[in-house]
């Protein structure tokens, strides 16, 4: 089982969402995603709305401007955890490998448009 890092700037930081996705709460460390800004998307998947308690979620949009920063939390996850998080995320997001402000390589769900 390999260890991966996942950067969350939205609902995956919520304990209730982590329990639903991972079966546990995962403590993380604050970090930032350079070159992205936040936009809001409306979630239409009722399962995700029920799990998160929110119809509108943040979405990281690539700007390429390193002055733009998205604040969030990086957590340590397994391959199985990533598969579970893929199942949670809706088509408005895609998972990409990024380098965080700390220099850590991590996965993050970003805007899919």
Beta strands, then each sheet from edge to edge (+ up, - down):
strand 1: 3-8
strand 2: 29-34
strand 3: 36-42
strand 4: 56-62
strand 5: 69-78
strand 6: 93-99
strand 7: 105-111
sheet 1: 2+ 5- 1+ 7+ 6-
sheet 2: 3+ 4-
end
